[in-house]
Amino acid sequence: MSNNNEKKGSKKKLIITVIVIAVAAFLAHRLGLADHISMDNLNRLQTWIQGFGAIAPVVYILLWVAACVFFLPGLPIAILGGVAFDPIPAIIYASVGSTLGATAAFLIGRYAARGMVEGWIEGNDQVKKIDEGVKKNGWRMLMITRMVPVFPFNLQNYVYGLTDIKVLTYALVSWICMLPGTIAYIMAASALARGEGDLGTTFMYLGVAALFFVLLSMIPKFLAKKHGNMVEDIK
């Protein structure tokens, strides 16, 4: 009897999730969101986000959540933050938004649409290796897949929902691993957006961005050397 109730509950969750995602996708289409999210349309995206005035940071954070859930490109959104806001607030907004988005997709994969996600990745050897890696190495497997580009970022969010990793651990490790890239791209975008202003500030922003880009280039090599077996296992 309890199994039947659990199955009904799972089906109900799946139906609700599919409806919510469908409605959100429809609204995104009606608002022209899909057309905006590209590097070519960055200026139009900037105008769009700034048009919300005081609530622009909230919309920007929600934009990050939508990007993670609906597999939208994150790079234009990160750069948008550096163009539309001052650097420090932009880093905060992007960090909060990307972490909330990653966690939302994780929870969808774990609870609301588990069957659907399992169908996406059925027969995928990399996913099986990640699951085994989490059981063996815990949060270190998440750190490796976040910092070494061997597995698509947005798909990771759903995949990890099927593993045994705890949601708070997932959110914290994801936030830490995403922060250097967030800082690098936003500082670079801020420097370019303010190129006609104070040159000292511009060069300072570029210097910070360059420092983090160098860091991002070194981390995968360091992890590959230190955790070579784990990296090879998921290639």
C-alpha positions as CSV (number, residue, x, y, z in Angstrom):
1,M,0.0,0.0,0.0
2,S,2.8,2.4,0.9
3,N,4.6,1.6,-2.3
4,N,1.5,2.6,-4.3
5,N,1.2,5.8,-2.4
6,E,4.9,6.6,-3.0
7,K,4.5,5.9,-6.8
8,K,1.4,8.2,-6.9
9,G,3.4,10.8,-5.0
10,S,6.3,10.6,-7.4
11,K,4.0,10.8,-10.4
12,K,2.2,13.8,-8.9
13,K,5.6,15.6,-8.3
14,L,6.7,14.8,-11.9
15,I,3.5,16.1,-13.4
16,I,3.7,19.3,-11.3
17,T,7.3,19.8,-12.2
18,V,6.7,19.3,-15.9
19,I,3.8,21.8,-15.8
20,V,5.9,24.4,-13.9
21,I,8.8,24.0,-16.4
22,A,6.4,24.2,-19.3
23,V,4.8,27.4,-18.0
24,A,8.2,28.9,-17.2
25,A,9.5,28.0,-20.7
26,F,6.4,29.6,-22.3
27,L,6.8,32.8,-20.3
28,A,10.5,32.9,-21.2
29,H,9.6,32.6,-24.9
30,R,6.9,35.3,-24.7
31,L,9.4,37.6,-23.0
32,G,11.9,36.9,-25.7
33,L,14.4,35.6,-23.1
34,A,15.8,32.9,-25.4
35,D,16.5,35.5,-28.0
36,H,18.3,37.7,-25.5
37,I,20.7,35.1,-24.1
38,S,23.6,35.3,-26.4
39,M,26.9,37.1,-26.8
40,D,25.6,38.8,-30.0
41,N,22.7,40.3,-28.1
42,L,24.6,41.5,-25.0
43,N,23.7,45.1,-25.5
44,R,20.0,44.3,-25.9
45,L,20.2,42.1,-22.9
46,Q,21.8,44.9,-20.9
47,T,19.0,47.3,-21.9
48,W,16.4,44.6,-21.0
49,I,17.8,44.0,-17.5
50,Q,18.4,47.7,-16.7
51,G,14.8,48.4,-17.7
52,F,13.6,46.7,-14.5
53,G,15.1,49.5,-12.4
54,A,15.4,48.8,-8.6
55,I,14.4,45.1,-9.0
56,A,17.0,44.5,-11.7
57,P,19.3,42.5,-9.3
58,V,16.4,40.2,-8.5
59,V,15.6,39.7,-12.2
60,Y,19.3,39.0,-12.8
61,I,19.5,36.4,-10.1
62,L,16.3,34.7,-11.5
63,L,17.9,34.8,-14.9
64,W,20.8,32.8,-13.5
65,V,18.3,30.3,-12.0
66,A,16.5,30.0,-15.4
67,A,19.8,29.5,-17.2
68,C,20.8,26.6,-14.9
69,V,17.3,24.9,-15.0
70,F,16.8,25.4,-18.8
71,F,20.3,24.8,-20.0
72,L,20.8,28.4,-21.2
73,P,24.4,29.7,-21.8
74,G,25.9,31.2,-18.6
75,L,28.7,33.2,-20.1
76,P,26.6,36.0,-21.5
77,I,24.8,36.3,-18.2
78,A,28.1,36.5,-16.3
79,I,29.4,39.2,-18.6
80,L,26.0,41.0,-18.4
81,G,26.5,41.3,-14.6
82,G,29.8,43.1,-15.1
83,V,28.2,45.5,-17.7
84,A,24.9,46.2,-15.9
85,F,26.1,46.5,-12.3
86,D,29.2,47.6,-10.3
87,P,31.7,44.8,-9.9
88,I,31.2,43.8,-6.3
89,P,27.4,43.8,-6.4
90,A,27.6,41.9,-9.7
91,I,29.8,39.2,-8.2
92,I,27.4,38.8,-5.3
93,Y,24.3,38.7,-7.6
94,A,26.0,36.2,-10.0
95,S,27.3,34.0,-7.2
96,V,23.9,33.9,-5.5
97,G,22.1,33.3,-8.8
98,S,24.3,30.6,-10.1
99,T,24.4,28.8,-6.8
100,L,20.6,28.9,-6.4
101,G,20.2,27.8,-10.0
102,A,22.6,24.9,-9.7
103,T,20.8,23.8,-6.4
104,A,17.4,24.2,-8.0
105,A,18.3,21.9,-10.9
106,F,19.9,19.5,-8.3
107,L,16.7,19.3,-6.3
108,I,14.6,18.8,-9.5
109,G,16.9,15.9,-10.5
110,R,16.7,14.4,-7.0
111,Y,13.1,14.8,-6.0
112,A,10.7,16.3,-8.5
113,A,11.7,14.8,-11.9
114,R,14.0,11.9,-11.0
115,G,12.5,9.6,-13.5
116,M,12.8,12.1,-16.3
117,V,16.5,12.8,-15.5
118,E,17.3,9.1,-15.3
119,G,15.8,8.8,-18.8
120,W,18.1,11.6,-20.1
121,I,21.3,9.9,-18.8
122,E,20.4,6.2,-19.1
123,G,23.3,4.2,-20.4
124,N,25.8,7.1,-19.9
125,D,29.0,5.7,-18.6
126,Q,30.3,9.0,-17.4
127,V,27.2,9.4,-15.1
128,K,27.8,6.0,-13.6
129,K,31.4,6.9,-13.0
130,I,30.3,10.2,-11.3
131,D,27.9,8.2,-9.1
132,E,30.7,5.8,-8.1
133,G,33.1,8.6,-7.6
134,V,30.8,10.4,-5.2
135,K,30.3,7.1,-3.2
136,K,34.1,6.7,-3.0
137,N,35.4,10.3,-2.8
138,G,32.4,12.4,-1.7
139,W,32.6,16.1,-2.4
140,R,36.0,15.7,-4.1
141,M,34.3,14.3,-7.1
142,L,32.1,17.3,-7.4
143,M,35.1,19.6,-7.1
144,I,36.9,17.7,-9.9
145,T,33.9,17.9,-12.3
146,R,33.4,21.5,-11.5
147,M,37.0,22.6,-12.1
148,V,38.1,20.2,-14.8
149,P,36.0,20.7,-18.0
150,V,35.1,17.1,-18.8
151,F,31.4,17.1,-18.2
152,P,28.8,19.8,-19.2
153,F,28.1,22.2,-16.3
154,N,24.3,22.4,-16.5
155,L,23.9,18.6,-16.9
156,Q,26.0,18.1,-13.8
157,N,23.4,19.9,-11.7
158,Y,20.8,17.3,-12.6
159,V,23.2,14.3,-12.5
160,Y,24.4,15.1,-9.0
161,G,20.8,15.0,-7.8
162,L,20.8,11.3,-8.5
163,T,23.9,10.7,-6.3
164,D,24.2,10.4,-2.6
165,I,25.8,13.8,-2.1
166,K,24.0,16.0,0.5
167,V,22.3,19.2,-0.9
168,L,24.2,21.6,1.5
169,T,27.5,20.0,0.5
170,Y,26.5,20.3,-3.1
171,A,25.6,24.0,-2.8
172,L,28.7,24.9,-0.8
173,V,31.2,23.1,-3.0
174,S,29.5,24.4,-6.2
175,W,29.6,28.0,-4.9
176,I,33.3,27.8,-4.0
177,C,34.2,26.2,-7.3
178,M,32.2,28.6,-9.4
179,L,33.4,31.8,-7.6
180,P,36.8,32.2,-9.3
181,G,35.2,32.1,-12.8
182,T,32.4,34.4,-11.7
183,I,35.0,37.0,-10.5
184,A,37.2,36.6,-13.6
185,Y,34.4,37.2,-16.2
186,I,32.7,40.0,-14.2
187,M,35.9,41.9,-13.6
188,A,36.9,41.6,-17.2
189,A,33.4,42.8,-18.4
190,S,33.5,45.6,-15.8
191,A,36.9,46.8,-17.2
192,L,35.7,46.8,-20.8
193,A,32.4,48.5,-19.8
194,R,34.3,51.3,-18.1
195,G,37.1,51.6,-20.6
196,E,36.3,55.2,-21.4
197,G,36.4,56.2,-17.7
198,D,39.2,56.1,-15.1
199,L,42.1,54.2,-16.7
200,G,43.5,53.3,-13.3
201,T,40.3,51.6,-12.3
202,T,40.1,49.9,-15.7
203,F,43.6,48.4,-15.4
204,M,42.9,47.4,-11.8
205,Y,39.8,45.4,-12.9
206,L,41.8,43.9,-15.8
207,G,44.5,42.9,-13.4
208,V,42.1,41.2,-11.0
209,A,40.5,39.4,-14.0
210,A,43.8,38.3,-15.4
211,L,44.8,36.9,-12.0
212,F,41.7,34.8,-11.7
213,F,42.0,33.6,-15.3
214,V,45.5,32.4,-14.6
215,L,44.2,30.7,-11.5
216,L,41.4,29.0,-13.5
217,S,44.0,27.8,-16.0
218,M,46.2,26.3,-13.2
219,I,43.6,24.6,-11.1
220,P,42.7,21.9,-13.6
221,K,46.3,21.0,-14.1
222,F,46.8,20.9,-10.3
223,L,43.8,18.7,-9.8
224,A,44.7,16.4,-12.7
225,K,48.2,16.0,-11.1
226,K,46.9,15.5,-7.5
227,H,43.7,13.5,-8.4
228,G,44.8,12.0,-11.7
229,N,42.9,8.7,-11.2
230,M,39.6,10.5,-10.5
231,V,40.0,12.7,-13.6
232,E,40.8,9.8,-15.8
233,D,37.9,7.8,-14.5
234,I,35.3,10.3,-15.8
235,K,36.9,11.0,-19.2
